[in-house]
């Protein structure tokens, strides 16, 4: 579908983009289903979100008018972005457990005590 958008005349692209964007949004998962979704659904979600993030700025007028005219698509896109951010934050927190762990070396002497 994206190749068709690129191959179309400039005058026909907005109509094709207006078909492509809701299709991509339909592949998105919200924050509640993203964690429990099968791997194939998650990869489809990630690919669709990546394409939307790339196509949105390229066709900003069509994207904005579509989001304004369809609150359902807007809420689905917002939920998908929130879910993706939560997933990224969870991965970042789990990838860096050493920062939360206790230090491996403990001091036996308190150097901050005042001597009298």
Jmol script that loads the backbone (N, CA, C; Angstrom):
load data "model"
ATOM      1  N   UNK A   1       0.835  -1.196   0.000  1.00  0.00           N
ATOM      2  CA  UNK A   1       0.000   0.000   0.000  1.00  0.00           C
ATOM      3  C   UNK A   1       0.876   1.254   0.000  1.00  0.00           C
ATOM      4  N   UNK A   2       1.962   1.173   0.759  1.00  0.00           N
ATOM      5  CA  UNK A   2       2.858   2.326   0.815  1.00  0.00           C
ATOM      6  C   UNK A   2       3.533   2.576  -0.530  1.00  0.00           C
ATOM      7  N   UNK A   3       3.873   1.514  -1.244  1.00  0.00           N
ATOM      8  CA  UNK A   3       4.458   1.662  -2.577  1.00  0.00           C
ATOM      9  C   UNK A   3       3.449   2.296  -3.532  1.00  0.00           C
ATOM     10  N   UNK A   4       2.189   1.962  -3.356  1.00  0.00           N
ATOM     11  CA  UNK A   4       1.140   2.563  -4.173  1.00  0.00           C
ATOM     12  C   UNK A   4       1.034   4.058  -3.907  1.00  0.00           C
ATOM     13  N   UNK A   5       1.165   4.454  -2.655  1.00  0.00           N
ATOM     14  CA  UNK A   5       1.132   5.879  -2.307  1.00  0.00           C
ATOM     15  C   UNK A   5       2.292   6.603  -2.985  1.00  0.00           C
ATOM     16  N   UNK A   6       3.462   6.012  -2.939  1.00  0.00           N
ATOM     17  CA  UNK A   6       4.639   6.647  -3.542  1.00  0.00           C
ATOM     18  C   UNK A   6       4.535   6.705  -5.066  1.00  0.00           C
ATOM     19  N   UNK A   7       3.918   5.704  -5.672  1.00  0.00           N
ATOM     20  CA  UNK A   7       3.819   5.656  -7.131  1.00  0.00           C
ATOM     21  C   UNK A   7       2.691   6.528  -7.679  1.00  0.00           C
ATOM     22  N   UNK A   8       1.759   6.918  -6.856  1.00  0.00           N
ATOM     23  CA  UNK A   8       0.596   7.684  -7.308  1.00  0.00           C
ATOM     24  C   UNK A   8       0.974   9.119  -7.647  1.00  0.00           C
ATOM     25  N   UNK A   9       0.129   9.736  -8.452  1.00  0.00           N
ATOM     26  CA  UNK A   9       0.288  11.159  -8.747  1.00  0.00           C
ATOM     27  C   UNK A   9       0.152  11.954  -7.460  1.00  0.00           C
ATOM     28  N   UNK A  10       0.762  13.100  -7.451  1.00  0.00           N
ATOM     29  CA  UNK A  10       0.722  13.977  -6.270  1.00  0.00           C
ATOM     30  C   UNK A  10      -0.709  14.334  -5.887  1.00  0.00           C
ATOM     31  N   UNK A  11      -1.572  14.472  -6.863  1.00  0.00           N
ATOM     32  CA  UNK A  11      -2.963  14.844  -6.582  1.00  0.00           C
ATOM     33  C   UNK A  11      -3.753  13.695  -5.950  1.00  0.00           C
ATOM     34  N   UNK A  12      -3.330  12.455  -6.156  1.00  0.00           N
ATOM     35  CA  UNK A  12      -4.039  11.290  -5.630  1.00  0.00           C
ATOM     36  C   UNK A  12      -3.494  10.802  -4.289  1.00  0.00           C
ATOM     37  N   UNK A  13      -2.323  11.262  -3.898  1.00  0.00           N
ATOM     38  CA  UNK A  13      -1.698  10.777  -2.665  1.00  0.00           C
ATOM     39  C   UNK A  13      -2.519  11.028  -1.406  1.00  0.00           C
ATOM     40  N   UNK A  14      -3.111  12.200  -1.222  1.00  0.00           N
ATOM     41  CA  UNK A  14      -3.884  12.397   0.019  1.00  0.00           C
ATOM     42  C   UNK A  14      -5.006  11.376   0.213  1.00  0.00           C
ATOM     43  N   UNK A  15      -5.681  10.992  -0.878  1.00  0.00           N
ATOM     44  CA  UNK A  15      -6.741  10.000  -0.760  1.00  0.00           C
ATOM     45  C   UNK A  15      -6.183   8.635  -0.352  1.00  0.00           C
ATOM     46  N   UNK A  16      -5.057   8.265  -0.919  1.00  0.00           N
ATOM     47  CA  UNK A  16      -4.443   6.978  -0.585  1.00  0.00           C
ATOM     48  C   UNK A  16      -3.890   6.970   0.839  1.00  0.00           C
ATOM     49  N   UNK A  17      -3.322   8.087   1.243  1.00  0.00           N
ATOM     50  CA  UNK A  17      -2.817   8.192   2.619  1.00  0.00           C
ATOM     51  C   UNK A  17      -3.984   8.131   3.595  1.00  0.00           C
ATOM     52  N   UNK A  18      -5.106   8.718   3.231  1.00  0.00           N
ATOM     53  CA  UNK A  18      -6.296   8.682   4.081  1.00  0.00           C
ATOM     54  C   UNK A  18      -6.834   7.256   4.224  1.00  0.00           C
ATOM     55  N   UNK A  19      -6.517   6.375   3.314  1.00  0.00           N
ATOM     56  CA  UNK A  19      -6.880   4.962   3.427  1.00  0.00           C
ATOM     57  C   UNK A  19      -5.825   4.204   4.221  1.00  0.00           C
ATOM     58  N   UNK A  20      -4.564   4.535   3.990  1.00  0.00           N
ATOM     59  CA  UNK A  20      -3.450   3.824   4.626  1.00  0.00           C
ATOM     60  C   UNK A  20      -3.382   4.086   6.131  1.00  0.00           C
ATOM     61  N   UNK A  21      -3.582   5.315   6.558  1.00  0.00           N
ATOM     62  CA  UNK A  21      -3.430   5.647   7.978  1.00  0.00           C
ATOM     63  C   UNK A  21      -4.411   4.892   8.880  1.00  0.00           C
ATOM     64  N   UNK A  22      -5.712   4.848   8.571  1.00  0.00           N
ATOM     65  CA  UNK A  22      -6.602   4.051   9.424  1.00  0.00           C
ATOM     66  C   UNK A  22      -6.262   2.561   9.415  1.00  0.00           C
ATOM     67  N   UNK A  23      -5.766   2.087   8.296  1.00  0.00           N
ATOM     68  CA  UNK A  23      -5.354   0.692   8.224  1.00  0.00           C
ATOM     69  C   UNK A  23      -4.205   0.418   9.193  1.00  0.00           C
ATOM     70  N   UNK A  24      -3.212   1.295   9.202  1.00  0.00           N
ATOM     71  CA  UNK A  24      -2.090   1.144  10.131  1.00  0.00           C
ATOM     72  C   UNK A  24      -2.547   1.285  11.581  1.00  0.00           C
ATOM     73  N   UNK A  25      -3.445   2.219  11.841  1.00  0.00           N
ATOM     74  CA  UNK A  25      -3.940   2.417  13.208  1.00  0.00           C
ATOM     75  C   UNK A  25      -4.717   1.194  13.679  1.00  0.00           C
ATOM     76  N   UNK A  26      -5.358   0.491  12.770  1.00  0.00           N
ATOM     77  CA  UNK A  26      -6.111  -0.703  13.167  1.00  0.00           C
ATOM     78  C   UNK A  26      -5.194  -1.821  13.659  1.00  0.00           C
ATOM     79  N   UNK A  27      -3.935  -1.792  13.298  1.00  0.00           N
ATOM     80  CA  UNK A  27      -2.977  -2.807  13.753  1.00  0.00           C
ATOM     81  C   UNK A  27      -2.410  -2.508  15.133  1.00  0.00           C
ATOM     82  N   UNK A  28      -2.683  -1.322  15.674  1.00  0.00           N
ATOM     83  CA  UNK A  28      -2.099  -0.921  16.948  1.00  0.00           C
ATOM     84  C   UNK A  28      -2.802  -1.584  18.117  1.00  0.00           C
ATOM     85  N   UNK A  29      -2.026  -1.872  19.158  1.00  0.00           N
ATOM     86  CA  UNK A  29      -2.546  -2.438  20.397  1.00  0.00           C
ATOM     87  C   UNK A  29      -2.481  -1.368  21.476  1.00  0.00           C
ATOM     88  N   UNK A  30      -3.424  -1.405  22.410  1.00  0.00           N
ATOM     89  CA  UNK A  30      -3.397  -0.424  23.494  1.00  0.00           C
ATOM     90  C   UNK A  30      -2.505  -0.916  24.629  1.00  0.00           C
ATOM     91  N   UNK A  31      -2.366  -0.076  25.649  1.00  0.00           N
ATOM     92  CA  UNK A  31      -1.449  -0.397  26.743  1.00  0.00           C
ATOM     93  C   UNK A  31      -1.893  -1.611  27.539  1.00  0.00           C
ATOM     94  N   UNK A  32      -3.183  -1.945  27.512  1.00  0.00           N
ATOM     95  CA  UNK A  32      -3.680  -3.095  28.259  1.00  0.00           C
ATOM     96  C   UNK A  32      -3.399  -4.418  27.558  1.00  0.00           C
ATOM     97  N   UNK A  33      -3.443  -4.430  26.245  1.00  0.00           N
ATOM     98  CA  UNK A  33      -3.257  -5.680  25.506  1.00  0.00           C
ATOM     99  C   UNK A  33      -1.843  -5.883  24.992  1.00  0.00           C
ATOM    100  N   UNK A  34      -1.030  -4.862  25.022  1.00  0.00           N
ATOM    101  CA  UNK A  34       0.318  -4.969  24.462  1.00  0.00           C
ATOM    102  C   UNK A  34       1.167  -5.996  25.202  1.00  0.00           C
ATOM    103  N   UNK A  35       1.097  -6.006  26.512  1.00  0.00           N
ATOM    104  CA  UNK A  35       1.926  -6.918  27.289  1.00  0.00           C
ATOM    105  C   UNK A  35       1.546  -8.375  27.136  1.00  0.00           C
ATOM    106  N   UNK A  36       0.265  -8.668  26.932  1.00  0.00           N
ATOM    107  CA  UNK A  36      -0.190 -10.048  26.849  1.00  0.00           C
ATOM    108  C   UNK A  36      -0.411 -10.528  25.414  1.00  0.00           C
ATOM    109  N   UNK A  37      -0.108  -9.700  24.443  1.00  0.00           N
ATOM    110  CA  UNK A  37      -0.335 -10.050  23.040  1.00  0.00           C
ATOM    111  C   UNK A  37       0.728 -11.040  22.551  1.00  0.00           C
ATOM    112  N   UNK A  38       0.364 -11.875  21.587  1.00  0.00           N
ATOM    113  CA  UNK A  38       1.361 -12.783  21.003  1.00  0.00           C
ATOM    114  C   UNK A  38       2.457 -12.002  20.282  1.00  0.00           C
ATOM    115  N   UNK A  39       3.566 -12.650  20.069  1.00  0.00           N
ATOM    116  CA  UNK A  39       4.725 -11.985  19.452  1.00  0.00           C
ATOM    117  C   UNK A  39       4.394 -11.445  18.069  1.00  0.00           C
ATOM    118  N   UNK A  40       3.589 -12.164  17.309  1.00  0.00           N
ATOM    119  CA  UNK A  40       3.250 -11.693  15.962  1.00  0.00           C
ATOM    120  C   UNK A  40       2.427 -10.406  16.015  1.00  0.00           C
ATOM    121  N   UNK A  41       1.512 -10.310  16.968  1.00  0.00           N
ATOM    122  CA  UNK A  41       0.710  -9.085  17.109  1.00  0.00           C
ATOM    123  C   UNK A  41       1.564  -7.924  17.575  1.00  0.00           C
ATOM    124  N   UNK A  42       2.502  -8.201  18.474  1.00  0.00           N
ATOM    125  CA  UNK A  42       3.392  -7.131  18.944  1.00  0.00           C
ATOM    126  C   UNK A  42       4.290  -6.631  17.827  1.00  0.00           C
ATOM    127  N   UNK A  43       4.812  -7.540  17.000  1.00  0.00           N
ATOM    128  CA  UNK A  43       5.675  -7.086  15.911  1.00  0.00           C
ATOM    129  C   UNK A  43       4.881  -6.299  14.874  1.00  0.00           C
ATOM    130  N   UNK A  44       3.640  -6.703  14.618  1.00  0.00           N
ATOM    131  CA  UNK A  44       2.786  -5.946  13.710  1.00  0.00           C
ATOM    132  C   UNK A  44       2.486  -4.570  14.289  1.00  0.00           C
ATOM    133  N   UNK A  45       2.238  -4.511  15.595  1.00  0.00           N
ATOM    134  CA  UNK A  45       2.006  -3.242  16.291  1.00  0.00           C
ATOM    135  C   UNK A  45       3.222  -2.325  16.149  1.00  0.00           C
ATOM    136  N   UNK A  46       4.404  -2.870  16.419  1.00  0.00           N
ATOM    137  CA  UNK A  46       5.627  -2.063  16.357  1.00  0.00           C
ATOM    138  C   UNK A  46       5.894  -1.559  14.944  1.00  0.00           C
ATOM    139  N   UNK A  47       5.669  -2.404  13.942  1.00  0.00           N
ATOM    140  CA  UNK A  47       5.883  -1.982  12.555  1.00  0.00           C
ATOM    141  C   UNK A  47       4.882  -0.901  12.151  1.00  0.00           C
ATOM    142  N   UNK A  48       3.628  -1.065  12.557  1.00  0.00           N
ATOM    143  CA  UNK A  48       2.603  -0.073  12.216  1.00  0.00           C
ATOM    144  C   UNK A  48       2.890   1.252  12.908  1.00  0.00           C
ATOM    145  N   UNK A  49       3.297   1.194  14.174  1.00  0.00           N
ATOM    146  CA  UNK A  49       3.604   2.424  14.900  1.00  0.00           C
ATOM    147  C   UNK A  49       4.809   3.139  14.286  1.00  0.00           C
ATOM    148  N   UNK A  50       5.806   2.369  13.901  1.00  0.00           N
ATOM    149  CA  UNK A  50       6.993   2.945  13.253  1.00  0.00           C
ATOM    150  C   UNK A  50       6.607   3.619  11.932  1.00  0.00           C
ATOM    151  N   UNK A  51       5.764   2.952  11.150  1.00  0.00           N
ATOM    152  CA  UNK A  51       5.319   3.541   9.880  1.00  0.00           C
ATOM    153  C   UNK A  51       4.478   4.793  10.108  1.00  0.00           C
ATOM    154  N   UNK A  52       3.623   4.768  11.125  1.00  0.00           N
ATOM    155  CA  UNK A  52       2.817   5.959  11.427  1.00  0.00           C
ATOM    156  C   UNK A  52       3.688   7.126  11.856  1.00  0.00           C
ATOM    157  N   UNK A  53       4.710   6.848  12.643  1.00  0.00           N
ATOM    158  CA  UNK A  53       5.610   7.911  13.092  1.00  0.00           C
ATOM    159  C   UNK A  53       6.422   8.483  11.925  1.00  0.00           C
ATOM    160  N   UNK A  54       6.628   7.696  10.906  1.00  0.00           N
ATOM    161  CA  UNK A  54       7.353   8.173   9.735  1.00  0.00           C
ATOM    162  C   UNK A  54       6.412   8.870   8.756  1.00  0.00           C
ATOM    163  N   UNK A  55       5.225   8.300   8.547  1.00  0.00           N
ATOM    164  CA  UNK A  55       4.299   8.863   7.566  1.00  0.00           C
ATOM    165  C   UNK A  55       3.562  10.100   8.077  1.00  0.00           C
ATOM    166  N   UNK A  56       3.333  10.183   9.379  1.00  0.00           N
ATOM    167  CA  UNK A  56       2.628  11.326   9.944  1.00  0.00           C
ATOM    168  C   UNK A  56       3.257  12.656   9.571  1.00  0.00           C
ATOM    169  N   UNK A  57       4.553  12.837   9.812  1.00  0.00           N
ATOM    170  CA  UNK A  57       5.184  14.106   9.424  1.00  0.00           C
ATOM    171  C   UNK A  57       5.268  14.317   7.907  1.00  0.00           C
ATOM    172  N   UNK A  58       5.375  13.230   7.142  1.00  0.00           N
ATOM    173  CA  UNK A  58       5.451  13.372   5.684  1.00  0.00           C
ATOM    174  C   UNK A  58       4.129  13.867   5.098  1.00  0.00           C
ATOM    175  N   UNK A  59       3.028  13.428   5.674  1.00  0.00           N
ATOM    176  CA  UNK A  59       1.697  13.790   5.185  1.00  0.00           C
ATOM    177  C   UNK A  59       0.910  14.424   6.330  1.00  0.00           C
ATOM    178  N   UNK A  60       1.464  15.479   6.870  1.00  0.00           N
ATOM    179  CA  UNK A  60       0.927  16.060   8.105  1.00  0.00           C
ATOM    180  C   UNK A  60      -0.491  16.601   7.951  1.00  0.00           C
ATOM    181  N   UNK A  61      -0.826  17.206   6.830  1.00  0.00           N
ATOM    182  CA  UNK A  61      -2.171  17.761   6.684  1.00  0.00           C
ATOM    183  C   UNK A  61      -3.236  16.663   6.658  1.00  0.00           C
ATOM    184  N   UNK A  62      -2.965  15.585   5.942  1.00  0.00           N
ATOM    185  CA  UNK A  62      -3.904  14.466   5.892  1.00  0.00           C
ATOM    186  C   UNK A  62      -3.989  13.805   7.262  1.00  0.00           C
ATOM    187  N   UNK A  63      -2.840  13.640   7.915  1.00  0.00           N
ATOM    188  CA  UNK A  63      -2.788  13.004   9.221  1.00  0.00           C
ATOM    189  C   UNK A  63      -3.594  13.804  10.244  1.00  0.00           C
ATOM    190  N   UNK A  64      -3.366  15.101  10.288  1.00  0.00           N
ATOM    191  CA  UNK A  64      -4.081  15.956  11.244  1.00  0.00           C
ATOM    192  C   UNK A  64      -5.582  15.973  10.988  1.00  0.00           C
ATOM    193  N   UNK A  65      -5.968  16.079   9.737  1.00  0.00           N
ATOM    194  CA  UNK A  65      -7.406  16.123   9.436  1.00  0.00           C
ATOM    195  C   UNK A  65      -8.069  14.782   9.757  1.00  0.00           C
ATOM    196  N   UNK A  66      -7.380  13.692   9.539  1.00  0.00           N
ATOM    197  CA  UNK A  66      -7.935  12.380   9.864  1.00  0.00           C
ATOM    198  C   UNK A  66      -8.098  12.219  11.372  1.00  0.00           C
ATOM    199  N   UNK A  67      -7.098  12.632  12.134  1.00  0.00           N
ATOM    200  CA  UNK A  67      -7.152  12.520  13.592  1.00  0.00           C
ATOM    201  C   UNK A  67      -8.243  13.441  14.155  1.00  0.00           C
ATOM    202  N   UNK A  68      -8.365  14.639  13.594  1.00  0.00           N
ATOM    203  CA  UNK A  68      -9.400  15.564  14.048  1.00  0.00           C
ATOM    204  C   UNK A  68     -10.805  15.043  13.747  1.00  0.00           C
ATOM    205  N   UNK A  69     -10.976  14.423  12.604  1.00  0.00           N
ATOM    206  CA  UNK A  69     -12.302  13.984  12.190  1.00  0.00           C
ATOM    207  C   UNK A  69     -12.725  12.658  12.818  1.00  0.00           C
ATOM    208  N   UNK A  70     -11.787  11.906  13.347  1.00  0.00           N
ATOM    209  CA  UNK A  70     -12.119  10.601  13.916  1.00  0.00           C
ATOM    210  C   UNK A  70     -11.560  10.461  15.328  1.00  0.00           C
ATOM    211  N   UNK A  71     -12.363  10.740  16.349  1.00  0.00           N
ATOM    212  CA  UNK A  71     -11.879  10.623  17.728  1.00  0.00           C
ATOM    213  C   UNK A  71     -11.498   9.190  18.106  1.00  0.00           C
ATOM    214  N   UNK A  72     -12.143   8.210  17.464  1.00  0.00           N
ATOM    215  CA  UNK A  72     -11.814   6.817  17.751  1.00  0.00           C
ATOM    216  C   UNK A  72     -10.372   6.502  17.328  1.00  0.00           C
ATOM    217  N   UNK A  73      -9.989   6.957  16.145  1.00  0.00           N
ATOM    218  CA  UNK A  73      -8.616   6.723  15.678  1.00  0.00           C
ATOM    219  C   UNK A  73      -7.617   7.469  16.551  1.00  0.00           C
ATOM    220  N   UNK A  74      -7.984   8.673  16.958  1.00  0.00           N
ATOM    221  CA  UNK A  74      -7.100   9.460  17.817  1.00  0.00           C
ATOM    222  C   UNK A  74      -6.878   8.757  19.151  1.00  0.00           C
ATOM    223  N   UNK A  75      -7.940   8.285  19.773  1.00  0.00           N
ATOM    224  CA  UNK A  75      -7.787   7.620  21.073  1.00  0.00           C
ATOM    225  C   UNK A  75      -7.017   6.309  20.942  1.00  0.00           C
ATOM    226  N   UNK A  76      -7.223   5.594  19.859  1.00  0.00           N
ATOM    227  CA  UNK A  76      -6.484   4.336  19.645  1.00  0.00           C
ATOM    228  C   UNK A  76      -4.995   4.612  19.445  1.00  0.00           C
ATOM    229  N   UNK A  77      -4.676   5.641  18.695  1.00  0.00           N
ATOM    230  CA  UNK A  77      -3.280   6.008  18.482  1.00  0.00           C
ATOM    231  C   UNK A  77      -2.631   6.472  19.780  1.00  0.00           C
ATOM    232  N   UNK A  78      -3.335   7.283  20.550  1.00  0.00           N
ATOM    233  CA  UNK A  78      -2.797   7.745  21.831  1.00  0.00           C
ATOM    234  C   UNK A  78      -2.563   6.583  22.788  1.00  0.00           C
ATOM    235  N   UNK A  79      -3.503   5.640  22.844  1.00  0.00           N
ATOM    236  CA  UNK A  79      -3.352   4.472  23.724  1.00  0.00           C
ATOM    237  C   UNK A  79      -2.171   3.620  23.292  1.00  0.00           C
ATOM    238  N   UNK A  80      -1.965   3.497  22.001  1.00  0.00           N
ATOM    239  CA  UNK A  80      -0.838   2.708  21.497  1.00  0.00           C
ATOM    240  C   UNK A  80       0.490   3.374  21.831  1.00  0.00           C
ATOM    241  N   UNK A  81       0.544   4.679  21.708  1.00  0.00           N
ATOM    242  CA  UNK A  81       1.783   5.399  22.025  1.00  0.00           C
ATOM    243  C   UNK A  81       2.080   5.293  23.521  1.00  0.00           C
ATOM    244  N   UNK A  82       1.042   5.443  24.366  1.00  0.00           N
ATOM    245  CA  UNK A  82       1.226   5.280  25.813  1.00  0.00           C
ATOM    246  C   UNK A  82       1.715   3.874  26.149  1.00  0.00           C
ATOM    247  N   UNK A  83       1.105   2.882  25.542  1.00  0.00           N
ATOM    248  CA  UNK A  83       1.514   1.500  25.781  1.00  0.00           C
ATOM    249  C   UNK A  83       2.929   1.241  25.329  1.00  0.00           C
ATOM    250  N   UNK A  84       3.300   1.818  24.222  1.00  0.00           N
ATOM    251  CA  UNK A  84       4.661   1.646  23.724  1.00  0.00           C
ATOM    252  C   UNK A  84       5.668   2.307  24.661  1.00  0.00           C
ATOM    253  N   UNK A  85       5.343   3.489  25.180  1.00  0.00           N
ATOM    254  CA  UNK A  85       6.230   4.174  26.123  1.00  0.00           C
ATOM    255  C   UNK A  85       6.384   3.370  27.398  1.00  0.00           C
ATOM    256  N   UNK A  86       5.279   2.793  27.896  1.00  0.00           N
ATOM    257  CA  UNK A  86       5.352   1.980  29.107  1.00  0.00           C
ATOM    258  C   UNK A  86       6.218   0.747  28.877  1.00  0.00           C
ATOM    259  N   UNK A  87       6.090   0.155  27.716  1.00  0.00           N
ATOM    260  CA  UNK A  87       6.883  -1.030  27.384  1.00  0.00           C
ATOM    261  C   UNK A  87       8.369  -0.674  27.286  1.00  0.00           C
ATOM    262  N   UNK A  88       8.670   0.451  26.660  1.00  0.00           N
ATOM    263  CA  UNK A  88      10.061   0.893  26.537  1.00  0.00           C
ATOM    264  C   UNK A  88      10.639   1.205  27.918  1.00  0.00           C
ATOM    265  N   UNK A  89       9.854   1.876  28.759  1.00  0.00           N
ATOM    266  CA  UNK A  89      10.327   2.189  30.112  1.00  0.00           C
ATOM    267  C   UNK A  89      10.544   0.932  30.935  1.00  0.00           C
ATOM    268  N   UNK A  90       9.665  -0.051  30.794  1.00  0.00           N
ATOM    269  CA  UNK A  90       9.814  -1.307  31.530  1.00  0.00           C
ATOM    270  C   UNK A  90      11.062  -2.054  31.075  1.00  0.00           C
ATOM    271  N   UNK A  91      11.324  -2.047  29.779  1.00  0.00           N
ATOM    272  CA  UNK A  91      12.529  -2.710  29.267  1.00  0.00           C
ATOM    273  C   UNK A  91      13.783  -2.008  29.756  1.00  0.00           C
ATOM    274  N   UNK A  92      13.750  -0.680  29.794  1.00  0.00           N
ATOM    275  CA  UNK A  92      14.917   0.077  30.257  1.00  0.00           C
ATOM    276  C   UNK A  92      15.174  -0.183  31.732  1.00  0.00           C
ATOM    277  N   UNK A  93      14.125  -0.271  32.527  1.00  0.00           N
ATOM    278  CA  UNK A  93      14.288  -0.537  33.954  1.00  0.00           C
ATOM    279  C   UNK A  93      14.775  -1.952  34.217  1.00  0.00           C
ATOM    280  N   UNK A  94      14.299  -2.923  33.448  1.00  0.00           N
ATOM    281  CA  UNK A  94      14.726  -4.299  33.659  1.00  0.00           C
ATOM    282  C   UNK A  94      16.115  -4.558  33.081  1.00  0.00           C
ATOM    283  N   UNK A  95      16.528  -3.756  32.117  1.00  0.00           N
ATOM    284  CA  UNK A  95      17.842  -3.946  31.519  1.00  0.00           C
ATOM    285  C   UNK A  95      18.954  -3.395  32.398  1.00  0.00           C
ATOM    286  N   UNK A  96      18.616  -2.554  33.370  1.00  0.00           N
ATOM    287  CA  UNK A  96      19.626  -1.924  34.206  1.00  0.00           C
ATOM    288  C   UNK A  96      19.371  -2.244  35.687  1.00  0.00           C
ATOM    289  N   UNK A  97      19.401  -3.532  36.082  1.00  0.00           N
ATOM    290  CA  UNK A  97      19.132  -3.859  37.477  1.00  0.00           C
ATOM    291  C   UNK A  97      20.309  -3.544  38.393  1.00  0.00           C
ATOM    292  N   UNK A  98      21.493  -3.365  37.844  1.00  0.00           N
ATOM    293  CA  UNK A  98      22.674  -3.094  38.669  1.00  0.00           C
ATOM    294  C   UNK A  98      22.561  -1.741  39.370  1.00  0.00           C
ATOM    295  N   UNK A  99      21.848  -0.817  38.792  1.00  0.00           N
ATOM    296  CA  UNK A  99      21.707   0.503  39.401  1.00  0.00           C
ATOM    297  C   UNK A  99      20.863   0.441  40.671  1.00  0.00           C
ATOM    298  N   UNK A 100      19.962  -0.538  40.771  1.00  0.00           N
ATOM    299  CA  UNK A 100      19.100  -0.647  41.926  1.00  0.00           C
ATOM    300  C   UNK A 100      19.673  -1.568  42.997  1.00  0.00           C
ATOM    301  N   UNK A 101      20.636  -2.384  42.646  1.00  0.00           N
ATOM    302  CA  UNK A 101      21.188  -3.360  43.580  1.00  0.00           C
ATOM    303  C   UNK A 101      22.058  -2.668  44.626  1.00  0.00           C
ATOM    304  N   UNK A 102      22.228  -3.341  45.722  1.00  0.00           N
ATOM    305  CA  UNK A 102      23.069  -2.772  46.778  1.00  0.00           C
ATOM    306  C   UNK A 102      24.528  -2.804  46.325  1.00  0.00           C
ATOM    307  N   UNK A 103      25.355  -1.938  46.874  1.00  0.00           N
ATOM    308  CA  UNK A 103      26.751  -1.895  46.448  1.00  0.00           C
ATOM    309  C   UNK A 103      27.465  -3.197  46.801  1.00  0.00           C
ATOM    310  N   UNK A 104      28.429  -3.554  45.984  1.00  0.00           N
ATOM    311  CA  UNK A 104      29.150  -4.807  46.206  1.00  0.00           C
ATOM    312  C   UNK A 104      30.233  -4.659  47.275  1.00  0.00           C
ATOM    313  N   UNK A 105      30.644  -3.438  47.552  1.00  0.00           N
ATOM    314  CA  UNK A 105      31.655  -3.189  48.580  1.00  0.00           C
ATOM    315  C   UNK A 105      30.994  -2.377  49.690  1.00  0.00           C
ATOM    316  N   UNK A 106      31.083  -2.863  50.922  1.00  0.00           N
ATOM    317  CA  UNK A 106      30.538  -2.110  52.049  1.00  0.00           C
ATOM    318  C   UNK A 106      31.690  -1.677  52.942  1.00  0.00           C
ATOM    319  N   UNK A 107      31.596  -0.453  53.379  1.00  0.00           N
ATOM    320  CA  UNK A 107      32.639   0.093  54.242  1.00  0.00           C
ATOM    321  C   UNK A 107      32.372  -0.271  55.689  1.00  0.00           C
ATOM    322  N   UNK A 108      33.423  -0.613  56.414  1.00  0.00           N
ATOM    323  CA  UNK A 108      33.285  -0.954  57.829  1.00  0.00           C
ATOM    324  C   UNK A 108      33.521   0.257  58.724  1.00  0.00           C
ATOM    325  N   UNK A 109      34.171   1.263  58.188  1.00  0.00           N
ATOM    326  CA  UNK A 109      34.475   2.455  58.957  1.00  0.00           C
ATOM    327  C   UNK A 109      33.648   3.609  58.412  1.00  0.00           C
ATOM    328  N   UNK A 110      33.073   4.377  59.325  1.00  0.00           N
ATOM    329  CA  UNK A 110      32.303   5.550  58.943  1.00  0.00           C
ATOM    330  C   UNK A 110      33.246   6.742  58.952  1.00  0.00           C
ATOM    331  N   UNK A 111      33.594   7.251  57.802  1.00  0.00           N
ATOM    332  CA  UNK A 111      34.542   8.341  57.688  1.00  0.00           C
ATOM    333  C   UNK A 111      33.902   9.699  57.949  1.00  0.00           C
ATOM    334  N   UNK A 112      32.616   9.732  58.090  1.00  0.00           N
ATOM    335  CA  UNK A 112      31.915  10.997  58.310  1.00  0.00           C
ATOM    336  C   UNK A 112      31.760  11.342  59.781  1.00  0.00           C
ATOM    337  N   UNK A 113      32.145  10.455  60.676  1.00  0.00           N
ATOM    338  CA  UNK A 113      32.027  10.726  62.117  1.00  0.00           C
ATOM    339  C   UNK A 113      33.066  11.757  62.521  1.00  0.00           C
ATOM    340  N   UNK A 114      32.663  12.635  63.438  1.00  0.00           N
ATOM    341  CA  UNK A 114      33.591  13.639  63.946  1.00  0.00           C
ATOM    342  C   UNK A 114      34.447  12.995  65.033  1.00  0.00           C
ATOM    343  N   UNK A 115      35.700  13.328  65.046  1.00  0.00           N
ATOM    344  CA  UNK A 115      36.581  12.834  66.109  1.00  0.00           C
ATOM    345  C   UNK A 115      36.676  13.903  67.184  1.00  0.00           C
ATOM    346  N   UNK A 116      36.671  13.485  68.422  1.00  0.00           N
ATOM    347  CA  UNK A 116      36.721  14.450  69.527  1.00  0.00           C
ATOM    348  C   UNK A 116      38.051  14.475  70.172  1.00  0.00           C
TER     349      UNK A 116
END
end "model"
wireframe off; spacefill off
backbone 0.3
color backbone group
